[in-house]
Amino acid sequence: MNTQDMAVIGLTGGIGSGKSTVAAQLRASGVPVIDADQVAREIVEPGSPVLQKIAEAFGEEFLDEVGALRRQALGALVFSDPEKLQQLNELTHPAILLRVQERLMALRAEGHPWVVYEAALIIERALTPGLTELIAVVCEPRLQLDRIVARDGLDTAAAADRIAAQTTNDRRREVSDHVVENDGDLAALRDEVETLLERLSTTYGAPRSDGT
């Protein structure tokens, strides 16, 4: 992910940690944010080569009547089986990284001083060497579990499977350059992100007003 003079800031955190809320605030402040989850949705659009590989590997029953991926059904399968999750990651991650790299190069050509790459699995996929620095968003596991159940409509066991499929908060704290603690309310999180934004802008330059 090295892009010479443009800083690439990794933003990671477990499901339900508040990572996307942090990313949204940075984006609203003009910082370009590349969302790995959004890219992952793009590469499995109906008719895409990656979706075809998924159907071949896991079965046509994971496609709906219009050829779109049945995400909830596939998620229930892979998050309860580490081997199948690894198989899915091997099918999708090369295409995700290629598209992310293309967007990074385009943003560099536009003259942005720094960008954010938001992804849950930065640490798990050993992507930190390509980043200028890494920021992790963490919260207490019980709070994380409650958020997932309320937001995604999953039962407790399914939510716990998704948390267990990712690395631990201890590991995130160990390898990250900055940790955002999100155990409080939204106002507290916004204040912490504002402080973070000021520090990043001082270090790498003020974001352009047309961040994407």
N, C-alpha and C positions, 0 to 999 in steps of 0.2 A: 504493500500500500504506500510505499514511499513516493512522494510527489515533489521532491526537491524542496523548493522554498515555501510550499504551502504546508502548514501544520495540520496533521490529522489527529483529532482528539477522539479516542475511543470512549464510548459511553455504554456501560454494561450494568447488569443487575438481574437478579432472578425474577421470574414471573411474579407479578403482583407487588414488586418492590417500589414502584413509582418511577421507574426509568423513563417511561413514555411521557409522564407528566413533566419531568425535567427537560426532556427533549423538546416538548411543545413550547415550554417557556423560552428556551434558547432560540427556537425557530421564530417565535413571535418577536424576538429581539433582533432579528436579521441574520442569524447564524444559519448557514446552509446545513441541513441535517439529512444524512442518508440513512433511511430506516431499513434495516435488513429484513424485518418482517414484511414490509411492503414489497421489497424486491423479491422475497420468497413467494409472495402471492402472484407477482407478475410472471415469474418463470414457470408457473404451473397453470397458466391460463388455458382454456380449452384449445386443443390442437397443438399445444407446445410439445417439443421433443422430450422435455423433462417429465411432463405429465404422462406421456406415452410410456416412458420407462417405469414410472410409478405403477401404472396399470399393469404392465407386464410383470413387475416384481410382486405386487400385492394382490392383484386381481381386478377385473373389470367392475366388481361390485362396489369399488370405492369411487366410481364415477356415477354422476346422476344422469337423468334422462337427456340432458343437453350436453353431456360430456364434461361437466365441471367436477372438480375434486370434491368428494364428500369429506370435508376437513374434520368434522367432529368424529366421524366413524374411524378415519385413519388415525387420528390422535388417540382415540381410545385404545386402538391396537398397539401403536408403537410405544406409547408411554407406559404400557404395562409389560413391555418386552424389550429389554436393553439391546438385544441383538437386532431386532427389527428397527429400532430407533437408529442404530448405527447404520443399518442398510439404507434407511431413508436419507440420513445425513450424507452418505456417500453419493447418493443420486442427485441431491439438490445443491450441496455446498459449492462444488466447482462452478456451477452456473451462477450462483449468487455472487461469489467473489469476482467472477469475470465482469458481471454487470456493475458491481460496486466500483471496481477499478475503472471502468469506462466513465462512470459519473464523476469519480474523483478527478480524472484527467480533464474532463470538461469544466469542472469548477475551477481547477487550477488555471486553465486557459482563460477563464473569465476574470481572473485576478483576485480571487478571494484569499485573504491572508490565512484563514484557518476554517476548517469544517469539522463537523461532528459525524462520526460513524456510530450509529446506535444499533447494538446487537446484543442479544442475551448470551451468546456463546463465544464471545471474544476469547475468554480464557480457555475454555474447553477446546477450542479449535486452534490454539496456540498462535493467535494473530497479533499478539502484543509486540513482537519485534518490528512490525511495520507501522507502528503508531508513534506519534510524537509523545503522547502521554495517555494514560488510561484513568478514567473516572468511573467509580463503582457506586451504585445506589443500593443501599441495604436497609433492611428493616427486620424486626423480630419475626421469626418463623411463624408464630401463632397469628400475628397480624397479617403476614403475607398469605397464610392459608385462608383467613377470613375474607380478605379482599378478593382472592380468586373465586371462592365459592359465591360471593355476592355478585361479582362482575360477570363471570362466565357461566353461572348456573350449573356448575359441576358439583358432584357430591364430594364429601371430604376425602374419600379414598382416591378419587380421580385427581383432585387438586394436589394431594400429597405425592402422587406419582409424578406429576409434572415438576414439582419442587425437587424431588429426589433425582430426577434426570439431569439436573444442573449441578454446578459446583457449589461449594459451601460459602457462606459469608466470610468465614475465617480465611479461606483461600482468596476471596476477592480482596479482602483487606490486605493480605500479604503482598499481592502483586500489583495493586493499584497505586497510582501516584496521589490520588485524592479520593476520599470516601465521603459520600453524602449520606448522612444518617436520616432516615425517613420514618421515624417512630412517632412523630408529632402530627400536628394538623397541617392542612394545606398552606396556611399562612406562613408557618414556620419553614416549610419546604421552599416556598417562593422566596423568602428572605435569604435562605442559604444559597439558592441558585443565583440570585442577584449578586451576592458576594462572589460566587464562583465566576460569573460572567465578567465582573469587573476585573478579577485577577487574570482571566484568560485574555481579555481585551488589552490589558496592560502588557502582557507578555508577548502576544502574537499580533496585536493590532486590532483596531475597532472593526467589528463586522460591517459589511456593506448593508445598506438599507434594503437591497433586493435579494436577500438570502432566500434560498429555496429549500 
